[in-house]
Amino acid sequence: AFLDANIGIGRFTTDPSSTDSSSTSSLSLVGAQHRLEGEDEADYIIRKSYLHSYAHILPCDNSTIEKNCLLKTQQYFNPTTEQERSSLPSVPWWFQTLLRDIVRNGAYGFWHHFGTTDPAIHFCSIEKVGTTEWRKVFCDLNEEECPNNGLVGRRCAFMTKKPLPNNAPHAVFLRDPLERLLSAFLDKCGDPKALPLITNIEESGKQLFAAYLDTMPLKWNVHFVPQAFMCDLYRTIDSKYAFVGDMGKEFMMDLERMANQFGGRLATQLDKSFGYVEGVKAKKFNNTGKQNSHATHAPEKVAKYYTAATVRKGLEYLSIDYVTLGLKVPEWARQMLRDETV
């Protein structure tokens, strides 16, 4: 049985506890080659890509988590006999390399799990979703556990060593997948000083980004892995997470909502790192921290780097984020696709 999902309007839901091997996926491939009535190109790309790739992830029971769960799917797509290989569904090459790389590239690293006792909270930290600032928040909350040896910045306790209550809530911030994809590219590959010979080429940013997306899945870096895999979000976000924030235009307001929901010392530390109190008052729409030296300012650069072709590729690679996390395709991306067809 493949990962069960219900495709409809709004968030697509998954059931991690469904392990009935006699059932078939509710994601029928019938019609995947054709757009539904009223479906625009962005939604069609996401649906088609998900049906042909991530829909084939095998479900696990609740005791089999994170890497151990995905290993089931990896092993399924690497059978030992020719008969087993001949019965495999056809999936994109980039999905096969993701299954190969994700279990060993850090996507399931312990550093995604932050926690503190005042207030008692689990937090899922995701690369390119403000990780640097979130680490500061939780290290400050757990300051008494940090060794005073001059290396506090390196050895801070982003995960408390104290036991958390069994009912401690879980929280996470998500980011638009296309924006996060560009942010990762700019952070890891977009330094013009590293590529001085191409800086004068017309629209070099778009050409470089397109070339990178063509080859990126040859070896998946953790910064480009879909958010849905971090902390098992694709399986647990609906059932386990008491707070889901958005690192977008409403970021400051969502920080305020988080501070109000969990209380304790969290509000002070959130304001220290992100300056949300002033941000809410001034109705700021930035999604960076106060000390934003690591920020890539990707929202301001989408027109410089994205084309309709790279929007399509990004939606294809990251369809699981839109399907299982309920994220919306930004209007600029939809418009870029529409403009090309005019």
MIPATI-303231 format. One record per residue (C-alpha): residue number from 1; x, y, z; residue in three letters. Coordinates in steps of 0.1 Angstrom, whole numbers, plus 5000, padded with zeros to 4 digits. Each point is the difference from the previous one (the first is absolute). Layout:
BEGIN
@seq=NUM&X=X&Y=Y&Z=Z&type=ALA
...
END
This chain:
BEGIN
@seq=1&X=5000&Y=5000&Z=5000&type=ALA
@seq=2&X=5013&Y=5034&Z=4992&type=PHE
@seq=3&X=4996&Y=5032&Z=5020&type=LEU
@seq=4&X=4963&Y=5006&Z=5003&type=ASP
@seq=5&X=4989&Y=5036&Z=4992&type=ALA
@seq=6&X=4968&Y=5017&Z=4992&type=ASN
@seq=7&X=5003&Y=5026&Z=4972&type=ILE
@seq=8&X=4974&Y=5027&Z=5002&type=GLY
@seq=9&X=4997&Y=5037&Z=5006&type=ILE
@seq=10&X=5024&Y=5013&Z=5027&type=GLY
@seq=11&X=5024&Y=4978&Z=5019&type=ARG
@seq=12&X=5007&Y=4965&Z=4989&type=PHE
@seq=13&X=5001&Y=4976&Z=5030&type=THR
@seq=14&X=5020&Y=4969&Z=5006&type=THR
@seq=15&X=4994&Y=4971&Z=5024&type=ASP
@seq=16&X=5033&Y=4987&Z=5014&type=PRO
@seq=17&X=4984&Y=4971&Z=5018&type=SER
@seq=18&X=4985&Y=4984&Z=4969&type=SER
@seq=19&X=5021&Y=4969&Z=4994&type=THR
@seq=20&X=4975&Y=4977&Z=4982&type=ASP
@seq=21&X=5021&Y=4984&Z=4973&type=SER
@seq=22&X=4969&Y=4988&Z=4982&type=SER
@seq=23&X=4987&Y=5035&Z=4993&type=SER
@seq=24&X=5009&Y=5022&Z=4972&type=THR
@seq=25&X=5008&Y=5037&Z=5001&type=SER
@seq=26&X=4970&Y=5023&Z=4998&type=SER
@seq=27&X=5022&Y=5021&Z=4977&type=LEU
@seq=28&X=4989&Y=4987&Z=4967&type=SER
@seq=29&X=5023&Y=5007&Z=4971&type=LEU
@seq=30&X=4970&Y=5001&Z=4977&type=VAL
@seq=31&X=4997&Y=5035&Z=4986&type=GLY
@seq=32&X=5035&Y=5011&Z=5012&type=ALA
@seq=33&X=5010&Y=5008&Z=4965&type=GLN
@seq=34&X=4971&Y=5025&Z=4996&type=HIS
@seq=35&X=4990&Y=5032&Z=5018&type=ARG
@seq=36&X=4968&Y=4999&Z=5019&type=LEU
@seq=37&X=4972&Y=5025&Z=4993&type=GLU
@seq=38&X=5009&Y=5033&Z=5016&type=GLY
@seq=39&X=5036&Y=4988&Z=5009&type=GLU
@seq=40&X=5027&Y=5025&Z=4992&type=ASP
@seq=41&X=5035&Y=4989&Z=4989&type=GLU
@seq=42&X=5016&Y=5004&Z=5034&type=ALA
@seq=43&X=4975&Y=4977&Z=5017&type=ASP
@seq=44&X=5002&Y=4975&Z=4971&type=TYR
@seq=45&X=5038&Y=4998&Z=5002&type=ILE
@seq=46&X=4998&Y=4993&Z=5038&type=ILE
@seq=47&X=4973&Y=4974&Z=4997&type=ARG
@seq=48&X=5017&Y=4982&Z=4971&type=LYS
@seq=49&X=5034&Y=5000&Z=5016&type=SER
@seq=50&X=4987&Y=4988&Z=5033&type=TYR
@seq=51&X=4980&Y=4972&Z=4985&type=LEU
@seq=52&X=5031&Y=4987&Z=4981&type=HIS
@seq=53&X=5025&Y=5003&Z=5028&type=SER
@seq=54&X=4992&Y=5007&Z=5037&type=TYR
@seq=55&X=4966&Y=4982&Z=4998&type=ALA
@seq=56&X=5021&Y=4968&Z=4998&type=HIS
@seq=57&X=5015&Y=5005&Z=5035&type=ILE
@seq=58&X=4991&Y=4970&Z=5021&type=LEU
@seq=59&X=4980&Y=5006&Z=5032&type=PRO
@seq=60&X=5014&Y=4990&Z=5034&type=CYS
@seq=61&X=4985&Y=4993&Z=5034&type=ASP
@seq=62&X=5004&Y=5027&Z=5027&type=ASN
@seq=63&X=5030&Y=4982&Z=5016&type=SER
@seq=64&X=5020&Y=5002&Z=4968&type=THR
@seq=65&X=5012&Y=5036&Z=4996&type=ILE
@seq=66&X=5021&Y=5023&Z=4978&type=GLU
@seq=67&X=5029&Y=4982&Z=4983&type=LYS
@seq=68&X=4988&Y=4965&Z=5010&type=ASN
@seq=69&X=4967&Y=5007&Z=4983&type=CYS
@seq=70&X=5014&Y=5013&Z=4968&type=LEU
@seq=71&X=5025&Y=4971&Z=4998&type=LEU
@seq=72&X=4970&Y=4978&Z=4993&type=LYS
@seq=73&X=4994&Y=5019&Z=4968&type=THR
@seq=74&X=5037&Y=5001&Z=4991&type=GLN
@seq=75&X=5002&Y=4963&Z=5003&type=GLN
@seq=76&X=4968&Y=4995&Z=4981&type=TYR
@seq=77&X=5015&Y=5018&Z=4970&type=PHE
@seq=78&X=5032&Y=4980&Z=5002&type=ASN
@seq=79&X=4988&Y=4964&Z=4997&type=PRO
@seq=80&X=5024&Y=4971&Z=4998&type=THR
@seq=81&X=4982&Y=4980&Z=4973&type=THR
@seq=82&X=4992&Y=5007&Z=4964&type=GLU
@seq=83&X=4964&Y=4990&Z=5005&type=GLN
@seq=84&X=4996&Y=5026&Z=5028&type=GLU
@seq=85&X=5017&Y=5027&Z=4979&type=ARG
@seq=86&X=4976&Y=4993&Z=4971&type=SER
@seq=87&X=4970&Y=5007&Z=5022&type=SER
@seq=88&X=5012&Y=5034&Z=5013&type=LEU
@seq=89&X=4981&Y=5031&Z=4991&type=PRO
@seq=90&X=5018&Y=5025&Z=4977&type=SER
@seq=91&X=5012&Y=5030&Z=5020&type=VAL
@seq=92&X=5021&Y=5031&Z=4990&type=PRO
@seq=93&X=5037&Y=4997&Z=5002&type=TRP
@seq=94&X=5002&Y=5029&Z=5025&type=TRP
@seq=95&X=4977&Y=4982&Z=5024&type=PHE
@seq=96&X=5023&Y=4969&Z=4999&type=GLN
@seq=97&X=5030&Y=5021&Z=5008&type=THR
@seq=98&X=4981&Y=5017&Z=5028&type=LEU
@seq=99&X=4992&Y=4966&Z=5015&type=LEU
@seq=100&X=5037&Y=4991&Z=4997&type=ARG
@seq=101&X=5013&Y=5032&Z=5016&type=ASP
@seq=102&X=4975&Y=5010&Z=5026&type=ILE
@seq=103&X=5008&Y=4972&Z=5025&type=VAL
@seq=104&X=5037&Y=5011&Z=5002&type=ARG
@seq=105&X=5002&Y=5038&Z=4992&type=ASN
@seq=106&X=4989&Y=5013&Z=5033&type=GLY
@seq=107&X=4962&Y=5004&Z=4994&type=ALA
@seq=108&X=4994&Y=4979&Z=5030&type=TYR
@seq=109&X=5027&Y=5015&Z=5022&type=GLY
@seq=110&X=4994&Y=5007&Z=5037&type=PHE
@seq=111&X=5006&Y=5037&Z=4994&type=TRP
@seq=112&X=4965&Y=5003&Z=4986&type=HIS
@seq=113&X=4985&Y=4994&Z=5035&type=HIS
@seq=114&X=5001&Y=5030&Z=5024&type=PHE
@seq=115&X=4984&Y=5001&Z=5034&type=GLY
@seq=116&X=4997&Y=5018&Z=5033&type=THR
@seq=117&X=4981&Y=4998&Z=5032&type=THR
@seq=118&X=4990&Y=5036&Z=5006&type=ASP
@seq=119&X=4977&Y=4999&Z=4983&type=PRO
@seq=120&X=4999&Y=4963&Z=4993&type=ALA
@seq=121&X=5001&Y=4997&Z=4962&type=ILE
@seq=122&X=5015&Y=4979&Z=4972&type=HIS
@seq=123&X=5010&Y=5019&Z=4969&type=PHE
@seq=124&X=5008&Y=4986&Z=4966&type=CYS
@seq=125&X=5029&Y=5020&Z=4985&type=SER
@seq=126&X=5003&Y=4999&Z=4962&type=ILE
@seq=127&X=5029&Y=5011&Z=4978&type=GLU
@seq=128&X=4994&Y=5034&Z=4983&type=LYS
@seq=129&X=4970&Y=5007&Z=5023&type=VAL
@seq=130&X=5018&Y=5023&Z=5024&type=GLY
@seq=131&X=5021&Y=4973&Z=5016&type=THR
@seq=132&X=5028&Y=5023&Z=5011&type=THR
@seq=133&X=4976&Y=5023&Z=5019&type=GLU
@seq=134&X=4980&Y=4971&Z=5014&type=TRP
@seq=135&X=5031&Y=4984&Z=5014&type=ARG
@seq=136&X=5007&Y=5033&Z=5018&type=LYS
@seq=137&X=4965&Y=5000&Z=5015&type=VAL
@seq=138&X=5002&Y=4965&Z=5014&type=PHE
@seq=139&X=5036&Y=5003&Z=5011&type=CYS
@seq=140&X=4990&Y=5031&Z=5020&type=ASP
@seq=141&X=4970&Y=4982&Z=5015&type=LEU
@seq=142&X=5024&Y=4972&Z=5010&type=ASN
@seq=143&X=5028&Y=5023&Z=5010&type=GLU
@seq=144&X=5006&Y=4985&Z=5034&type=GLU
@seq=145&X=5009&Y=4967&Z=4983&type=GLU
@seq=146&X=5027&Y=5016&Z=4978&type=CYS
@seq=147&X=5036&Y=4994&Z=5012&type=PRO
@seq=148&X=5017&Y=5033&Z=5010&type=ASN
@seq=149&X=5033&Y=4992&Z=4982&type=ASN
@seq=150&X=5001&Y=5028&Z=4973&type=GLY
@seq=151&X=4984&Y=4977&Z=4974&type=LEU
@seq=152&X=4964&Y=5006&Z=5009&type=VAL
@seq=153&X=4992&Y=5010&Z=4965&type=GLY
@seq=154&X=5012&Y=4966&Z=4988&type=ARG
@seq=155&X=4988&Y=4979&Z=5028&type=ARG
@seq=156&X=4967&Y=5015&Z=5009&type=CYS
@seq=157&X=4971&Y=4977&Z=5010&type=ALA
@seq=158&X=4974&Y=5005&Z=4973&type=PHE
@seq=159&X=4984&Y=4967&Z=5014&type=MET
@seq=160&X=4996&Y=5000&Z=5037&type=THR
@seq=161&X=5014&Y=4971&Z=5020&type=LYS
@seq=162&X=4971&Y=5002&Z=5024&type=LYS
@seq=163&X=4970&Y=4977&Z=4995&type=PRO
@seq=164&X=4971&Y=5016&Z=4982&type=LEU
@seq=165&X=4964&Y=4992&Z=5010&type=PRO
@seq=166&X=4984&Y=4973&Z=4979&type=ASN
@seq=167&X=4974&Y=5025&Z=4989&type=ASN
@seq=168&X=5025&Y=5027&Z=4991&type=ALA
@seq=169&X=4987&Y=5016&Z=4968&type=PRO
@seq=170&X=5018&Y=5000&Z=4966&type=HIS
@seq=171&X=5006&Y=5031&Z=4979&type=ALA
@seq=172&X=5015&Y=5007&Z=4966&type=VAL
@seq=173&X=5004&Y=5029&Z=4975&type=PHE
@seq=174&X=4997&Y=4992&Z=4963&type=LEU
@seq=175&X=5011&Y=5020&Z=4970&type=ARG
@seq=176&X=4988&Y=5003&Z=4964&type=ASP
@seq=177&X=5018&Y=4971&Z=4983&type=PRO
@seq=178&X=5010&Y=5020&Z=4969&type=LEU
@seq=179&X=5014&Y=5029&Z=5021&type=GLU
@seq=180&X=5018&Y=4975&Z=5023&type=ARG
@seq=181&X=5015&Y=4983&Z=4969&type=LEU
@seq=182&X=5014&Y=5033&Z=4987&type=LEU
@seq=183&X=5012&Y=5009&Z=5035&type=SER
@seq=184&X=5020&Y=4968&Z=5001&type=ALA
@seq=185&X=5014&Y=5006&Z=4966&type=PHE
@seq=186&X=5011&Y=5036&Z=5008&type=LEU
@seq=187&X=5015&Y=4988&Z=5033&type=ASP
@seq=188&X=5020&Y=4971&Z=4986&type=LYS
@seq=189&X=5006&Y=5008&Z=4964&type=CYS
@seq=190&X=4991&Y=5037&Z=4993&type=GLY
@seq=191&X=5031&Y=5018&Z=5011&type=ASP
@seq=192&X=5010&Y=5021&Z=4969&type=PRO
@seq=193&X=5036&Y=5002&Z=5013&type=LYS
@seq=194&X=5003&Y=4963&Z=4995&type=ALA
@seq=195&X=4989&Y=5002&Z=4964&type=LEU
@seq=196&X=5016&Y=5033&Z=4987&type=PRO
@seq=197&X=5000&Y=4990&Z=4964&type=LEU
@seq=198&X=4962&Y=4999&Z=4996&type=ILE
@seq=199&X=4990&Y=5032&Z=5019&type=THR
@seq=200&X=4997&Y=5020&Z=4968&type=ASN
@seq=201&X=4979&Y=4974&Z=4981&type=ILE
@seq=202&X=4965&Y=5013&Z=4994&type=GLU
@seq=203&X=4975&Y=4984&Z=5024&type=GLU
@seq=204&X=5029&Y=4978&Z=5014&type=SER
@seq=205&X=4980&Y=4995&Z=5032&type=GLY
@seq=206&X=4972&Y=4982&Z=4982&type=LYS
@seq=207&X=5024&Y=4980&Z=4979&type=GLN
@seq=208&X=5020&Y=4989&Z=5030&type=LEU
@seq=209&X=4969&Y=4991&Z=5020&type=PHE
@seq=210&X=4985&Y=4980&Z=4971&type=ALA
@seq=211&X=5032&Y=4981&Z=4995&type=ALA
@seq=212&X=5003&Y=4992&Z=5037&type=TYR
@seq=213&X=4964&Y=4987&Z=5002&type=LEU
@seq=214&X=5007&Y=4977&Z=4971&type=ASP
@seq=215&X=5029&Y=4983&Z=5018&type=THR
@seq=216&X=4991&Y=5005&Z=5037&type=MET
@seq=217&X=4983&Y=4966&Z=5004&type=PRO
@seq=218&X=5032&Y=4982&Z=4990&type=LEU
@seq=219&X=5009&Y=5004&Z=5036&type=LYS
@seq=220&X=4974&Y=5014&Z=5024&type=TRP
@seq=221&X=5014&Y=5025&Z=5025&type=ASN
@seq=222&X=4979&Y=5002&Z=5032&type=VAL
@seq=223&X=4993&Y=5037&Z=4995&type=HIS
@seq=224&X=4980&Y=4991&Z=4968&type=PHE
@seq=225&X=4981&Y=4970&Z=5014&type=VAL
@seq=226&X=4963&Y=5006&Z=5003&type=PRO
@seq=227&X=4989&Y=5014&Z=5034&type=GLN
@seq=228&X=4974&Y=4972&Z=5003&type=ALA
@seq=229&X=5027&Y=4975&Z=5009&type=PHE
@seq=230&X=5014&Y=5019&Z=5029&type=MET
@seq=231&X=4987&Y=4987&Z=5033&type=CYS
@seq=232&X=4977&Y=4977&Z=4981&type=ASP
@seq=233&X=4977&Y=5030&Z=4992&type=LEU
@seq=234&X=4984&Y=4982&Z=4971&type=TYR
@seq=235&X=4987&Y=4974&Z=5024&type=ARG
@seq=236&X=4994&Y=5021&Z=5032&type=THR
@seq=237&X=4992&Y=5036&Z=4993&type=ILE
@seq=238&X=4962&Y=4996&Z=5003&type=ASP
@seq=239&X=5001&Y=4977&Z=5030&type=SER
@seq=240&X=5029&Y=5012&Z=5021&type=LYS
@seq=241&X=5007&Y=5037&Z=4994&type=TYR
@seq=242&X=4981&Y=5025&Z=5022&type=ALA
@seq=243&X=5016&Y=5030&Z=4982&type=PHE
@seq=244&X=5009&Y=5004&Z=4963&type=VAL
@seq=245&X=5015&Y=5034&Z=4990&type=GLY
@seq=246&X=5008&Y=5015&Z=4966&type=ASP
@seq=247&X=5033&Y=5017&Z=4993&type=MET
@seq=248&X=4984&Y=5022&Z=4975&type=GLY
@seq=249&X=4983&Y=5034&Z=4999&type=LYS
@seq=250&X=4982&Y=4992&Z=5033&type=GLU
@seq=251&X=5032&Y=4989&Z=5017&type=PHE
@seq=252&X=5000&Y=5027&Z=5027&type=MET
@seq=253&X=4963&Y=4994&Z=5007&type=MET
@seq=254&X=5006&Y=4963&Z=5003&type=ASP
@seq=255&X=5029&Y=5005&Z=5024&type=LEU
@seq=256&X=4976&Y=5021&Z=5022&type=GLU
@seq=257&X=4974&Y=4972&Z=4997&type=ARG
@seq=258&X=5026&Y=4975&Z=5011&type=MET
@seq=259&X=5011&Y=5022&Z=5030&type=ALA
@seq=260&X=4964&Y=5004&Z=5011&type=ASN
@seq=261&X=4992&Y=4963&Z=4996&type=GLN
@seq=262&X=5030&Y=4986&Z=5020&type=PHE
@seq=263&X=5008&Y=5028&Z=5024&type=GLY
@seq=264&X=5028&Y=4997&Z=5025&type=GLY
@seq=265&X=5034&Y=5014&Z=4990&type=ARG
@seq=266&X=4994&Y=4993&Z=4963&type=LEU
@seq=267&X=4986&Y=5034&Z=4992&type=ALA
@seq=268&X=5031&Y=5018&Z=5013&type=THR
@seq=269&X=5024&Y=4977&Z=4981&type=GLN
@seq=270&X=4979&Y=5003&Z=4968&type=LEU
@seq=271&X=5001&Y=5038&Z=5001&type=ASP
@seq=272&X=5038&Y=4999&Z=5008&type=LYS
@seq=273&X=5007&Y=4980&Z=4969&type=SER
@seq=274&X=4973&Y=5012&Z=4975&type=PHE
@seq=275&X=4988&Y=5033&Z=5014&type=GLY
@seq=276&X=4964&Y=4989&Z=4994&type=TYR
@seq=277&X=4985&Y=5026&Z=5025&type=VAL
@seq=278&X=5011&Y=5029&Z=4979&type=GLU
@seq=279&X=4995&Y=4981&Z=4968&type=GLY
@seq=280&X=4963&Y=4995&Z=5009&type=VAL
@seq=281&X=4995&Y=5036&Z=5010&type=LYS
@seq=282&X=5017&Y=5013&Z=4968&type=ALA
@seq=283&X=4982&Y=4973&Z=4979&type=LYS
@seq=284&X=5033&Y=4988&Z=4986&type=LYS
@seq=285&X=4999&Y=4972&Z=4975&type=PHE
@seq=286&X=5036&Y=4988&Z=5002&type=ASN
@seq=287&X=5009&Y=4964&Z=5010&type=ASN
@seq=288&X=5034&Y=5004&Z=5014&type=THR
@seq=289&X=5015&Y=5004&Z=5035&type=GLY
@seq=290&X=5015&Y=5031&Z=5015&type=LYS
@seq=291&X=5035&Y=4988&Z=4993&type=GLN
@seq=292&X=4993&Y=4989&Z=4965&type=ASN
@seq=293&X=5035&Y=4996&Z=4987&type=SER
@seq=294&X=4992&Y=4965&Z=4988&type=HIS
@seq=295&X=4968&Y=5011&Z=4982&type=ALA
@seq=296&X=4998&Y=4996&Z=4962&type=THR
@seq=297&X=4969&Y=5023&Z=4996&type=HIS
@seq=298&X=4986&Y=4975&Z=4975&type=ALA
@seq=299&X=4965&Y=5015&Z=4998&type=PRO
@seq=300&X=5015&Y=5031&Z=4984&type=GLU
@seq=301&X=5019&Y=4980&Z=4974&type=LYS
@seq=302&X=4975&Y=4976&Z=4985&type=VAL
@seq=303&X=4996&Y=5021&Z=4968&type=ALA
@seq=304&X=5038&Y=5001&Z=4995&type=LYS
@seq=305&X=5005&Y=4962&Z=5003&type=TYR
@seq=306&X=4967&Y=4983&Z=4991&type=TYR
@seq=307&X=4985&Y=4993&Z=4966&type=THR
@seq=308&X=4969&Y=4981&Z=4991&type=ALA
@seq=309&X=5022&Y=4969&Z=4993&type=ALA
@seq=310&X=5016&Y=5001&Z=5034&type=THR
@seq=311&X=4967&Y=5006&Z=5018&type=VAL
@seq=312&X=4988&Y=4968&Z=4984&type=ARG
@seq=313&X=5031&Y=4981&Z=5011&type=LYS
@seq=314&X=4997&Y=5013&Z=5035&type=GLY
@seq=315&X=4964&Y=4991&Z=5003&type=LEU
@seq=316&X=5008&Y=4965&Z=4987&type=GLU
@seq=317&X=5028&Y=4993&Z=5024&type=TYR
@seq=318&X=4982&Y=5015&Z=5030&type=LEU
@seq=319&X=4964&Y=4988&Z=4993&type=SER
@seq=320&X=4999&Y=4981&Z=5033&type=ILE
@seq=321&X=5003&Y=5033&Z=5020&type=ASP
@seq=322&X=4970&Y=5014&Z=4983&type=TYR
@seq=323&X=4980&Y=4968&Z=5002&type=VAL
@seq=324&X=5007&Y=4989&Z=5036&type=THR
@seq=325&X=5007&Y=5033&Z=5018&type=LEU
@seq=326&X=4972&Y=5020&Z=4985&type=GLY
@seq=327&X=5022&Y=5027&Z=4986&type=LEU
@seq=328&X=4988&Y=5023&Z=4973&type=LYS
@seq=329&X=5017&Y=5008&Z=4967&type=VAL
@seq=330&X=5010&Y=5037&Z=5000&type=PRO
@seq=331&X=4981&Y=5022&Z=4976&type=GLU
@seq=332&X=5032&Y=5012&Z=4984&type=TRP
@seq=333&X=5008&Y=4964&Z=4989&type=ALA
@seq=334&X=4965&Y=4994&Z=4987&type=ARG
@seq=335&X=5002&Y=5033&Z=4980&type=GLN
@seq=336&X=5034&Y=4990&Z=4986&type=MET
@seq=337&X=4984&Y=4969&Z=4985&type=LEU
@seq=338&X=4970&Y=5019&Z=4987&type=ARG
@seq=339&X=5022&Y=5026&Z=4984&type=ASP
@seq=340&X=5019&Y=4975&Z=4980&type=GLU
@seq=341&X=4969&Y=4986&Z=4984&type=THR
@seq=342&X=4986&Y=5033&Z=4990&type=VAL
END
